[in-house]
Amino acid sequence: MVGATLRDTANPTMLSAGYKANVIPSVAEATIDCRVLPGREMAFERELDEILGSDVEREWLNLPSVETSFDGALVDTMVASLRHEDPGAAVLPYMLSGGTDAKSFQRLGMRCFGFAPLRLPADLDFTALFHGVDERVPVDALEFGTRCWTGSCATRRALTPKMSPWRTGDGRTRGTTGRCARTGSRGRERW
């Protein structure tokens, strides 16, 4: 889990070629799941082109990596909620190597934060369970996370006044800021 946040990764996940067992295909395609560190997109493309060579055509099917600072009212609320449930908690920002909707929301000017508070047993190899046939989270961990989320929502609801729908620079309405979002001088935060 940590390794993929320290370096770029590229893993072939789908291969396609041919239509019949006894016919040599004229074209073969591969889908490569690339996780690129923020700011390394151009260097990664150059490195990939060197590996692929001039006979291979490639195209990107996704959006670039995103990043944001770890500050603001929403971060303060998440930290307070977590520390209410676990006073000794060390809260650290980290980069998520998985896919999220943050790439789409960033294009709308919204900052996104992952908040998945789980208190896991020390002997559980949690990362080994990701996407496996036995993927699971202990019930105690879910109950802890639920309390943290409930506290965060209650705090945000108390601090955030009712607001009208916010508009983009071209005047289009993008949603209501209501009780679970806030527009401030640093941009928009939604959750």
C-alpha positions as CSV (number, residue, x, y, z in Angstrom):
1,M,0.0,0.0,0.0
2,V,2.8,2.5,0.9
3,G,5.0,1.5,-2.0
4,A,2.6,2.7,-4.6
5,T,2.5,6.1,-3.0
6,L,6.3,6.5,-3.2
7,R,6.8,5.6,-6.9
8,D,5.0,5.4,-10.2
9,T,3.4,2.0,-10.9
10,A,2.2,0.3,-14.1
11,N,0.5,-3.0,-14.1
12,P,-1.1,-4.8,-17.1
13,T,-4.7,-5.6,-16.2
14,M,-6.3,-6.6,-19.5
15,L,-5.0,-8.1,-22.7
16,S,-6.9,-8.5,-26.0
17,A,-5.8,-9.9,-29.4
18,G,-7.2,-12.0,-32.2
19,Y,-10.6,-13.6,-32.7
20,K,-9.8,-17.2,-33.5
21,A,-7.3,-19.7,-32.1
22,N,-5.6,-20.5,-35.4
23,V,-5.3,-17.0,-36.8
24,I,-2.4,-14.7,-36.0
25,P,-3.9,-11.4,-34.8
26,S,-2.9,-8.2,-36.7
27,V,-3.5,-6.1,-33.6
28,A,-3.0,-6.6,-29.8
29,E,-4.2,-4.3,-27.1
30,A,-3.2,-4.0,-23.5
31,T,-4.7,-2.0,-20.7
32,I,-2.1,-0.9,-18.2
33,D,-3.2,0.5,-14.8
34,C,-0.8,3.4,-14.2
35,R,-0.6,5.1,-10.9
36,V,1.5,8.2,-11.4
37,L,2.8,10.5,-8.6
38,P,1.6,14.1,-8.8
39,G,3.9,16.2,-10.9
40,R,5.5,13.2,-12.6
41,E,3.1,12.8,-15.5
42,M,5.4,14.1,-18.3
43,A,8.4,12.1,-17.0
44,F,6.3,9.0,-16.7
45,E,5.1,9.4,-20.3
46,R,8.7,9.7,-21.5
47,E,9.8,6.7,-19.6
48,L,6.9,4.7,-20.9
49,D,7.5,5.7,-24.5
50,E,11.1,4.5,-24.1
51,I,10.0,1.1,-22.8
52,L,7.3,0.7,-25.5
53,G,9.4,1.8,-28.4
54,S,8.2,3.5,-31.6
55,D,6.1,0.6,-32.9
56,V,3.6,0.7,-30.1
57,E,0.8,3.3,-30.0
58,R,-0.5,4.4,-26.7
59,E,-3.3,6.6,-25.5
60,W,-4.3,7.8,-22.0
61,L,-7.8,7.0,-20.8
62,N,-7.8,8.8,-17.5
63,L,-7.3,12.1,-15.7
64,P,-4.0,13.3,-14.1
65,S,-3.0,12.8,-10.5
66,V,-4.4,15.3,-8.0
67,E,-3.1,16.7,-4.7
68,T,-4.3,19.2,-2.1
69,S,-3.0,20.7,1.1
70,F,-4.1,19.2,4.4
71,D,-5.8,22.1,6.0
72,G,-9.1,23.9,6.4
73,A,-12.3,23.6,8.3
74,L,-13.1,20.1,7.0
75,V,-9.7,18.8,8.0
76,D,-10.1,20.3,11.4
77,T,-13.5,18.7,11.8
78,M,-12.2,15.2,10.8
79,V,-9.3,15.5,13.2
80,A,-11.5,16.6,16.1
81,S,-13.9,13.8,15.4
82,L,-11.2,11.2,15.3
83,R,-9.5,12.5,18.5
84,H,-12.9,12.5,20.3
85,E,-13.1,8.7,19.7
86,D,-9.3,8.1,20.1
87,P,-7.5,10.9,22.1
88,G,-4.1,9.4,21.3
89,A,-4.7,9.2,17.5
90,A,-1.9,10.5,15.3
91,V,-3.5,12.2,12.3
92,L,-1.3,12.2,9.2
93,P,-2.1,13.1,5.6
94,Y,-1.2,10.4,3.1
95,M,-1.6,9.8,-0.6
96,L,-4.1,7.2,-1.7
97,S,-2.9,5.0,-4.5
98,G,-6.4,3.9,-5.4
99,G,-8.9,5.5,-7.7
100,T,-11.3,8.1,-6.4
101,D,-13.7,10.7,-7.7
102,A,-11.3,13.5,-6.6
103,K,-10.0,13.8,-10.1
104,S,-13.5,14.8,-11.4
105,F,-14.3,17.0,-8.4
106,Q,-11.0,18.9,-8.7
107,R,-11.9,19.9,-12.2
108,L,-14.9,21.7,-10.6
109,G,-12.7,23.5,-8.1
110,M,-13.5,21.2,-5.1
111,R,-10.9,19.9,-2.7
112,C,-11.3,16.3,-1.7
113,F,-10.1,14.3,1.3
114,G,-10.3,10.7,2.1
115,F,-11.6,9.9,5.6
116,A,-11.8,6.3,6.4
117,P,-11.4,6.0,10.2
118,L,-10.8,2.4,11.1
119,R,-9.2,1.1,14.3
120,L,-7.7,-2.2,13.2
121,P,-6.2,-4.9,15.3
122,A,-2.4,-5.0,15.2
123,D,-2.3,-8.6,14.0
124,L,-4.6,-8.0,11.0
125,D,-2.8,-7.8,7.7
126,F,-5.4,-5.4,6.3
127,T,-3.6,-4.5,3.0
128,A,-3.4,-8.2,2.1
129,L,-7.2,-8.3,2.1
130,F,-7.7,-5.6,-0.5
131,H,-9.8,-6.8,-3.5
132,G,-9.4,-10.4,-2.3
133,V,-12.0,-13.1,-2.1
134,D,-11.9,-12.7,1.7
135,E,-11.9,-8.9,1.8
136,R,-13.3,-7.8,5.2
137,V,-13.1,-5.3,8.0
138,P,-13.7,-6.2,11.6
139,V,-17.1,-5.1,13.1
140,D,-15.3,-3.2,15.9
141,A,-13.4,-1.2,13.3
142,L,-16.7,-0.3,11.4
143,E,-18.3,0.8,14.6
144,F,-15.4,3.0,15.5
145,G,-15.5,4.5,11.9
146,T,-19.3,5.1,12.2
147,R,-18.8,7.0,15.5
148,C,-16.1,9.2,13.8
149,W,-18.3,9.9,10.8
150,T,-21.4,10.6,12.9
151,G,-19.3,13.1,15.0
152,S,-17.9,14.8,11.8
153,C,-21.4,15.2,10.3
154,A,-22.9,16.6,13.5
155,T,-20.0,19.1,13.8
156,R,-20.2,20.2,10.2
157,R,-24.0,20.5,10.4
158,A,-23.7,22.8,13.4
159,L,-20.9,24.9,11.9
160,T,-22.2,25.3,8.3
161,P,-25.0,27.7,7.6
162,K,-27.7,26.9,5.1
163,M,-26.5,28.3,1.7
164,S,-27.9,28.6,-1.8
165,P,-26.7,26.5,-4.8
166,W,-23.2,27.5,-5.8
167,R,-22.3,28.5,-9.3
168,T,-19.3,27.9,-11.5
169,G,-17.5,30.8,-13.3
170,D,-19.8,30.4,-16.3
171,G,-22.9,30.7,-14.0
172,R,-24.1,27.1,-14.1
173,T,-25.4,25.7,-10.9
174,R,-23.3,22.7,-9.7
175,G,-25.2,21.6,-6.6
176,T,-26.3,22.9,-3.2
177,T,-23.7,23.8,-0.6
178,G,-26.4,23.1,2.0
179,R,-25.4,21.6,5.2
180,C,-22.6,19.3,4.1
181,A,-20.5,21.6,2.0
182,R,-18.9,25.0,2.3
183,T,-17.7,27.6,-0.1
184,G,-14.9,29.7,1.3
185,S,-11.9,31.8,0.2
186,R,-9.8,28.7,-0.3
187,G,-12.2,27.1,-2.7
188,R,-15.0,24.6,-2.3
189,E,-15.1,21.6,0.1
190,R,-17.7,18.9,-0.4
191,W,-18.3,15.7,1.4
